Amino acid sequence: MVTAAETTDDTDRTIPQWEPTLDIEVVMLDDGLPTPSYAHPGDAGADLCSRVDFTLEPGERRLVPTGVSIALPFGYVALIHPRSGLATRHGLTVVNAPGTVDAGYRGEIAVTLLNTDARETLSLRRGDRIAQMVIQRVEYARFVPVASLSESARGTGGFGSTGGFSAR
């Protein structure tokens, strides 16, 4: 559960101050890079930075190291998402979005980035924010074989079965 302590600003408005609810051990593999952090109170994603300078040609993808290793407690996962500003302005995305960092993984987090822009090359520098990491609880399922599944309103309808667009 996320908690918020309250404080007041110069105009006596009450402002929530978000408090961390989980400690994540982190080893920075590059002393010149910042530890993952949240840009604003209440943000879901902590920024990850590039460990290297790199250029992506249109349509090119690359595995980019972040210089971050973490130890997640069992029962948690880190999901790596694109940064919305880079996606909107430059077409930069995470290929396998969201990327998954399992609780047992202790290696460097690297992000597979893709330049989706058809014309423009994208260059980023060491220290630039390239992705965001969201920590979430994980439910562990027991998969129970059965002869048939219960009925549902959707049934077996798959991709596009609910519409949502108009054909022109």
Secondary structure in CASP SS format (residue, H / E / C, confidence):
PFRMAT SS
TARGET T0000
AUTHOR 0000-0000-0000
METHOD secondary structure of the structure
MODEL  1
M C 1.00
V C 1.00
T E 1.00
A E 1.00
A E 1.00
E E 1.00
T E 1.00
T E 1.00
D C 1.00
D C 1.00
T C 1.00
D C 1.00
R C 1.00
T E 1.00
I E 1.00
P E 1.00
Q E 1.00
W E 1.00
E E 1.00
P C 1.00
T C 1.00
L C 1.00
D C 1.00
I C 1.00
E E 1.00
V E 1.00
V E 1.00
M E 1.00
L C 1.00
D C 1.00
D C 1.00
G C 1.00
L C 1.00
P C 1.00
T C 1.00
P C 1.00
S E 1.00
Y C 1.00
A C 1.00
H C 1.00
P C 1.00
G C 1.00
D C 1.00
A C 1.00
G C 1.00
A E 1.00
D E 1.00
L E 1.00
C E 1.00
S C 1.00
R C 1.00
V C 1.00
D C 1.00
F E 1.00
T E 1.00
L E 1.00
E C 1.00
P C 1.00
G C 1.00
E C 1.00
R E 1.00
R E 1.00
L E 1.00
V E 1.00
P E 1.00
T E 1.00
G E 1.00
V E 1.00
S E 1.00
I E 1.00
A E 1.00
L C 1.00
P C 1.00
F C 1.00
G C 1.00
Y E 1.00
V E 1.00
A E 1.00
L E 1.00
I E 1.00
H E 1.00
P E 1.00
R C 1.00
S H 1.00
G H 1.00
L H 1.00
A H 1.00
T H 1.00
R H 1.00
H H 1.00
G C 1.00
L E 1.00
T E 1.00
V E 1.00
V C 1.00
N C 1.00
A C 1.00
P C 1.00
G E 1.00
T E 1.00
V E 1.00
D C 1.00
A C 1.00
G C 1.00
Y C 1.00
R C 1.00
G C 1.00
E E 1.00
I E 1.00
A E 1.00
V E 1.00
T E 1.00
L E 1.00
L E 1.00
N E 1.00
T C 1.00
D C 1.00
A C 1.00
R C 1.00
E C 1.00
T C 1.00
L E 1.00
S E 1.00
L E 1.00
R C 1.00
R C 1.00
G C 1.00
D C 1.00
R E 1.00
I E 1.00
A E 1.00
Q E 1.00
M E 1.00
V E 1.00
I E 1.00
Q E 1.00
R E 1.00
V C 1.00
E C 1.00
Y C 1.00
A C 1.00
R C 1.00
F C 1.00
V C 1.00
P C 1.00
V C 1.00
A C 1.00
S C 1.00
L C 1.00
S C 1.00
E C 1.00
S C 1.00
A C 1.00
R C 1.00
G C 1.00
T C 1.00
G C 1.00
G C 1.00
F C 1.00
G C 1.00
S C 1.00
T C 1.00
G C 1.00
G C 1.00
F C 1.00
S C 1.00
A C 1.00
R C 1.00
END
